[in-house]
Amino acid sequence: MKSFLRCNNCLIPSIRPEQLISSDGICNACVSHENKLKINWKTREKEFFSIIKKYKTKNYWDCIVPSSGGKDSHYQAFKLRELGLKPLLVTATTCDLSEIGRKNLDNLKKNGFDTIEVSPDISTRKKLNKLCLEMVGDISWPEHVSIFTIPVQIAVKFEIPLIIWGENPQIEYGGPYRVNANVLDRKWLEEFGGLLGLRVEDLIEHHSFNYKDIIPYIYPEDKILKKKKICGIFLGYYFDWDNYKNFEVAKAFGFNSFYRSIENGYFNFEKLDNLQHGIHDYFKYLKYGFGRASDQLSFLIRKKMISRDDAYEIVKNIEGKFPKSYLGISTDVILNKIDLSMEKFKKICDEFTNRNIFLIDNNNNLIKDHNGDLILNENFND
């Protein structure tokens, strides 16, 4: 690879996993956005209510909403209440819950939503955070698994057959076409859930974890789900999903945003719950050359809320900075909670840096700017 190429319409690079760019340089996320404008949402809404009717039970709760407490969780909860449903919010507690994250979870409770929070053993979680950062470059791997497994386990336990997830990433950000685009099941998790080739079973077979240690990270067996008639669907398949409008809805009901843009990001209302998000996003940048700001600004470009040129100038100034803090909390403090030194962390960063997309000198050493940050070998398309 001689240069780093972005979509001609937005800022998403060609090396994003599952990203397809057409011959005229347009990524499939932008194509998907245009296709959404042609969807008959009234027809989709009718489909949604037919599913609700199919899975209606005498249970106290009509459905489960997997909830992080974020602005999307707020939108889901209030949207379903507006539609006449009584959801049970299920939270798989995040790895390192922030103060503002706690406030937003509590805000949903204050608004009258029944909530279950499941917090996996913290000592096991610390080991998983450290192991997964070292092995696959993702400190958030255990969180991203548990948010897809714990709500399903609760659905089985309480015999609530319908789980209503939020956005469908393939619809919103592009990805391979899937026949059952409205369904989130085990197959979806294994293909799109961010496992990065690391199976939960590997933790037992190769990393000395006991079965009981990783129960929260195990997806229920298909035969059990079939017997209980458990089904998971994406709300964003049936109703037009819009991150910014979701925030406006959440804010109206007391959702707390941060007082400034998050580190390496543009918005102040996303990724507020977990203090490890900054590390997670930085590794995304090291692997693929883009991070949270590119995602957020590309969304605004597609919504015609900002020009591509202006968005690119912003990205150049704020993205790819070494994560010294997150939500104002020092990275040293965050790493100390999982028994990882800054020196070791920097070595892991170097191991996962994609040298094909950053400038290197004649001795194959990464070139850094005056702030000590890596420099993309970028050819920005006009």
Secondary structure as UniProt FT lines:
FT   TURN            14..15
FT   TURN            17..18
FT   TURN            23..24
FT   HELIX           28..36
FT   TURN            37..38
FT   HELIX           41..54
FT   STRAND          63..66
FT   HELIX           71..82
FT   TURN            83..84
FT   STRAND          87..92
FT   TURN            95..96
FT   HELIX           99..110
FT   TURN            111..112
FT   STRAND          114..118
FT   HELIX           122..136
FT   TURN            139..140
FT   HELIX           141..158
FT   STRAND          162..165
FT   HELIX           169..173
FT   TURN            179..182
FT   HELIX           186..192
FT   TURN            196..197
FT   HELIX           200..206
FT   HELIX           211..217
FT   HELIX           222..228
FT   STRAND          231..234
FT   HELIX           235..238
FT   HELIX           243..252
FT   TURN            253..254
FT   TURN            263..264
FT   TURN            275..276
FT   HELIX           277..288
FT   HELIX           292..302
FT   TURN            303..304
FT   HELIX           308..318
FT   TURN            319..320
FT   STRAND          325..326
FT   TURN            327..328
FT   STRAND          329..330
FT   HELIX           331..336
FT   TURN            337..339
FT   HELIX           342..351
FT   TURN            355..356
FT   TURN            362..363
FT   TURN            370..371
//
